Amino acid sequence: MTLTPSFKHLTLLALPLTAIVTFSSTALAFEPSGKVECIAPSDPGGGWDFTCRSVGNVMQELDLVPGNVQTINMPGAGGGVAFAHTVSRRAGNEQVLIAASTATTTRLAQGQFPGLTADQVNWIGALGADYGVIAVAADSEFNDLTELMDALKEDPRSVKFAGGSAKGGWDHLKVLIAAQAAGIEDLPRIAYLSYNNGGEALIQVIGGHVDAFTGDITEAQGFMESGDLRVLAVLSEERLPGAMADVPTAREQGVDAVGPNWRGFYMPADISDDAKTYWTDAMDTIYESEEWQNVMAQNGLMPFHMTADEFDAFVMNQISEIEQLSKDIGLIQ
């Protein structure tokens, strides 16, 4: 699947006075008051937790919220507990955002949230893409992706992977995409252990309890910089800038696998048009801010931005694509 960045800019000076007045009155039709919550569908330390806390901080710095943004950790079912909570108990709540990513659309595509569908929430916006990595402990026997894939070819059960998504989720799927591209057969036999978040999975790998990690840059970068983790490959089209510049892509090593993971938000159903407009405009403001661009640069996030109807259409299309991919590699019927 292809992620195409979309950048939105609004230049008020180019608008007639009537347009400026209309925009201003629309912006003031809804403004958050009191407590604003961000639900992270995981324990502290994972990608969703990072999304809530980092975006919440920028919202405060830009005065988009009246006070602090409270992060509420709600782990379970690969995001399913938070999604069900949003649908059943938060309808009409205009001051709660829920962190989401490609892991969310993967679970929806595979029917892992029983009785729940993507059109039961409002998709607000995405603020960057976090590319997947395959990594091992610093003292691992595997020196590069080729050696690891060769071991899987000899015996698909010989390497155990740990990730922060549920079995069949996006972290698991990334390994299967790479293995399929490497020509490995019997993909369902590849061992994958699910943990509540990427941080917990990384601890298992660094501690020598599991052979390899499958997750995202934001989860792995700190452990890589500390020397505890060796990133064998990044699942991006090209090498990434900054601290990841020395990490080869899977493509460079003969494995044509790309695994981007967008970071964004959804909100409950039954919110007003004014509230939805406020929060989608807020996503645009955040993305274009120097504060957020610094967060992206420090955490390995790559440019990717969509809001409102464009983002909703993207989500629905991605769910359709992942559903077909999951069928192709035998995860679902």
C-alpha positions in Angstrom: 0.0 0.0 0.0 1.3 3.5 -0.8 1.2 6.4 1.7 1.0 9.7 -0.1 1.7 12.8 2.1 -0.9 15.6 1.9 -0.1 19.1 3.0 -2.7 21.7 3.8 -2.0 25.4 4.1 -4.4 28.3 4.7 -3.1 31.8 3.9 -5.6 34.2 5.3 -4.0 37.2 3.7 -5.0 35.8 0.3 -8.7 35.7 1.3 -11.2 38.5 1.0 -12.4 40.0 4.3 -15.7 38.2 4.2 -13.9 34.8 4.0 -11.7 35.8 7.0 -14.7 36.7 9.0 -16.4 33.4 8.1 -13.3 31.4 9.0 -13.0 33.2 12.3 -16.6 32.6 13.3 -16.4 28.9 12.3 -13.2 28.5 14.4 -15.0 30.0 17.5 -18.1 27.9 17.0 -16.5 25.1 19.1 -13.6 25.4 21.5 -12.6 22.8 24.0 -13.1 23.7 27.7 -12.1 21.8 30.8 -10.4 18.4 30.5 -9.3 17.0 27.1 -8.5 13.3 27.1 -6.3 11.2 24.8 -6.9 7.5 25.0 -3.8 5.4 24.2 -5.0 1.8 23.5 -1.9 0.3 25.2 0.2 0.4 28.4 2.8 3.2 28.7 5.8 2.9 26.5 4.2 1.9 23.1 3.6 3.8 19.9 0.0 4.9 20.8 1.2 6.1 24.2 3.9 8.1 22.4 1.3 9.6 20.0 -1.0 10.8 22.8 1.7 12.2 25.0 3.8 14.0 22.3 0.7 15.4 20.5 -0.8 16.4 23.8 2.3 18.4 24.7 2.3 20.2 21.4 -1.4 21.0 21.8 -0.6 22.7 25.1 2.4 24.6 23.6 0.2 25.9 20.8 -2.7 26.8 23.1 -5.1 24.5 21.3 -6.4 23.2 24.6 -7.3 25.1 27.8 -5.0 23.0 30.0 -3.2 19.7 30.1 -4.2 16.8 27.8 -4.7 13.8 30.0 -3.4 10.5 28.6 -5.5 7.5 29.5 -3.9 4.1 28.9 -6.5 1.5 27.9 -4.7 -1.6 26.7 -6.4 -4.8 25.5 -7.2 -6.7 22.3 -4.8 -4.9 20.1 -6.7 -1.7 20.5 -10.1 -3.4 20.6 -10.9 -2.4 24.2 -10.4 1.3 23.4 -12.3 1.1 20.2 -15.3 -0.7 21.8 -15.2 1.8 24.7 -15.3 4.7 22.2 -18.2 3.3 20.3 -20.3 2.2 23.3 -19.5 4.8 26.0 -18.1 7.9 24.3 -20.6 8.8 21.6 -21.0 12.6 21.4 -17.9 13.3 23.6 -16.2 16.2 21.8 -13.2 16.3 24.0 -11.7 12.9 23.7 -9.1 11.8 21.0 -8.1 8.2 20.5 -4.6 7.3 19.2 -4.6 5.1 16.1 -2.2 3.8 13.5 -1.9 1.2 10.8 -2.2 -1.4 13.6 -5.8 -0.1 14.1 -6.8 -0.5 10.5 -5.1 -3.9 10.4 -7.3 -5.2 13.2 -10.4 -3.7 11.6 -9.5 -5.3 8.3 -9.2 -8.7 9.9 -12.4 -8.5 11.8 -10.6 -8.6 15.1 -13.0 -6.1 16.7 -16.1 -8.2 16.7 -19.2 -6.3 15.7 -17.3 -3.1 15.2 -16.5 -1.3 12.0 -14.4 1.7 10.9 -17.5 3.8 10.1 -18.6 3.8 13.8 -16.0 6.6 14.6 -14.8 9.8 13.1 -11.3 9.7 11.6 -9.7 13.0 12.4 -6.2 13.0 11.0 -2.7 11.6 10.7 0.5 13.4 11.7 3.4 11.3 10.5 4.5 7.8 9.4 6.6 5.5 11.5 8.4 2.9 9.4 8.7 -0.6 10.6 12.0 -2.2 11.6 13.3 -5.7 12.2 15.9 -5.8 15.0 17.8 -8.2 17.3 19.7 -7.8 20.5 23.3 -6.4 20.2 24.8 -9.8 20.9 22.6 -11.7 18.5 24.0 -14.3 16.1 22.2 -12.5 13.2 24.3 -9.8 11.7 22.0 -8.7 8.9 18.5 -9.4 7.4 19.9 -12.0 5.0 21.2 -14.2 7.8 17.9 -14.0 9.6 15.8 -14.8 6.5 18.1 -17.7 5.6 17.4 -19.2 9.1 13.7 -18.9 8.4 14.0 -20.6 5.1 15.7 -23.5 6.7 13.2 -23.7 9.5 10.3 -21.2 9.9 10.1 -22.0 13.6 13.8 -21.3 14.2 13.4 -17.5 14.9 10.8 -16.2 17.4 9.6 -12.6 16.9 8.2 -10.3 19.5 6.0 -7.3 18.7 3.5 -4.9 20.4 0.5 -5.8 18.3 -1.8 -8.8 18.7 -1.1 -11.9 16.7 -2.2 -11.2 13.2 -1.7 -7.4 13.9 0.5 -4.9 12.1 3.8 -5.9 13.8 3.1 -9.5 13.0 2.0 -8.7 9.5 5.3 -6.8 8.8 7.3 -9.9 9.5 5.1 -12.0 7.2 5.4 -9.4 4.4 9.2 -9.4 4.6 9.3 -13.3 4.8 7.0 -13.6 1.8 9.2 -11.2 -0.1 12.2 -13.3 0.8 10.6 -16.4 -0.7 9.9 -18.1 2.6 7.1 -20.7 2.4 4.7 -21.8 5.1 4.4 -18.3 6.6 1.9 -19.3 9.3 4.6 -21.4 11.0 6.7 -18.4 11.8 6.7 -17.9 15.5 5.3 -14.5 16.8 4.8 -13.6 20.4 2.4 -10.7 21.2 3.0 -8.2 24.0 1.0 -5.3 25.2 3.3 -2.7 23.7 6.6 -2.4 21.8 8.5 -1.5 24.9 7.7 -4.7 26.6 8.5 -6.7 23.4 11.9 -5.0 23.2 12.8 -5.9 26.8 12.1 -9.5 25.9 14.4 -9.3 22.9 17.2 -7.4 24.7 17.0 -9.8 27.6 17.6 -12.8 25.3 14.2 -14.4 25.8 13.0 -13.8 22.2 15.2 -13.8 19.1 14.0 -10.7 17.1 11.8 -7.6 17.4 9.3 -6.4 14.9 8.0 -2.9 15.5 8.5 0.7 14.6 11.3 3.3 14.7 9.9 5.3 17.5 9.9 2.2 19.7 13.4 1.0 18.8 15.5 4.1 18.4 16.3 4.7 22.0 17.5 1.1 22.5 19.5 1.3 19.2 21.2 4.5 20.3 22.1 3.0 23.7 23.8 0.0 22.0 21.4 -2.6 23.3 19.7 -3.2 20.0 20.9 -4.0 16.4 18.4 -2.9 13.8 18.9 -5.3 10.8 16.5 -3.4 8.4 14.1 -0.6 8.1 11.0 -1.3 6.0 11.1 2.0 4.0 11.5 2.9 0.4 14.9 4.6 1.1 17.2 5.0 4.0 15.9 7.4 6.6 17.6 10.5 7.8 19.2 11.3 11.2 20.1 8.5 13.6 18.7 5.9 11.2 20.9 6.9 8.2 23.3 4.0 8.7 20.5 1.3 8.9 20.0 -0.4 5.5 16.6 -0.9 4.1 15.2 -4.4 3.5 15.2 -3.6 -0.2 19.0 -3.0 -0.1 19.3 -6.6 1.2 17.2 -8.2 -1.5 13.9 -8.2 0.4 11.3 -6.0 -1.3 9.2 -5.2 1.8 7.9 -1.8 2.9 6.0 -1.3 6.1 4.9 2.3 7.0 2.8 2.9 10.1 0.9 6.2 10.2 0.2 7.9 13.5 -3.1 9.7 14.0 -6.4 9.9 15.8 -10.1 9.0 15.7 -13.0 10.4 17.7 -16.4 9.1 18.8 -19.5 9.2 16.6 -22.2 11.8 17.1 -19.9 14.8 17.6 -21.0 18.1 16.1 -19.7 19.3 12.7 -18.1 22.3 14.5 -16.2 20.1 16.9 -15.0 17.9 14.1 -13.9 21.0 12.2 -12.0 22.3 15.2 -10.1 19.1 15.8 -9.2 18.6 12.1 -8.0 22.2 11.9 -6.0 21.5 15.0 -4.3 18.6 13.3 -3.3 20.9 10.4 -2.0 23.5 12.9 0.0 20.9 14.8 1.5 19.3 11.7 2.7 22.7 10.3 4.1 23.8 13.6 7.9 24.0 14.3 7.2 22.2 17.6 5.7 19.1 15.9 8.4 19.1 13.1 11.0 18.9 15.9 9.1 16.0 17.5 9.1 14.2 14.2 12.8 14.8 13.6 13.7 13.6 17.1 11.7 10.4 16.9 12.2 9.2 13.3 8.7 10.1 12.0 8.5 10.7 8.3 6.2 13.3 6.5 2.6 12.1 6.2 -0.5 14.2 6.8 -4.2 13.9 6.1 -7.3 15.2 7.8 -11.1 15.2 7.4 -12.7 13.5 4.3 -9.3 12.7 2.7 -8.1 10.8 5.8 -11.5 9.0 6.1 -11.2 7.8 2.5 -7.6 6.8 3.0 -8.5 4.7 6.1 -11.3 2.9 4.4 -9.1 2.1 1.4 -6.3 0.9 3.6 -8.6 -1.4 5.4 -9.7 -2.9 2.1 -6.1 -3.4 1.0 -5.0 -5.0 4.3 -8.0 -7.3 4.2 -6.9 -8.6 0.8 -3.3 -8.9 1.9 -4.2 -10.9 5.0 -6.2 -13.3 2.8 -3.3 -13.6 0.4 -0.9 -14.8 3.1 -3.3 -17.0 4.9 -4.1 -14.9 8.0 -7.9 -14.8 7.4 -10.2 -16.7 5.1 
